[in-house]
Amino acid sequence: MNTRDFAGVMATLGAELALGVPPGAKGSYMLNLGDPGLLASLENLSAAQASSTHAGGASIAAHADHVRYGLALLNQWLGGAEAPWTNADWTASWKKNVVSDVEWRTLRDDLRRELEVWIDGMRTPHELNERALGWLMGSIAHLGYHVGAIRQIDRAARGPTAEDEARLKAAST
């Protein structure tokens, strides 16, 4: 099957999670109006905040690195590589719990690059079998999960509430 008919929707969903709801948007699909998305949320966090763990769970830095790693593999595949995840070490990114200021800046920059390539890759129509389409669509849900997990770890990474969205809607009418 070809993704031509829904490539734009997939790219829009990925962009909303990563880059937020565009200013002036009348609606959104996954985030509340005014939500800046994952990348802007991560900019609100220091390296110390990103390195903090709660109840023995993974840090925000580990979540960010895991997303970056997975997208890097998916982007290789979208670029024509044959199943780059065959020898992937999924445990490596989860070990990066603590980052310095420089490492945190580098991780956010690398994540931004991978997200931009991924969004562009979804916008480009592809001929895919059902399994490959599942990987691509699943990557949107996977990013959504990590956005939520990160926002549960530290309140400074959260977007606007439903009440904030209601106020924005009321102000725009």
Summary of the structure (lengths in Angstrom):
residues: 173
radius of gyration: 16.6
end to end distance: 41.8
largest distance: 53.0
contacts: 505
relative contact order: 0.21
helix: 65%
strand: 1%
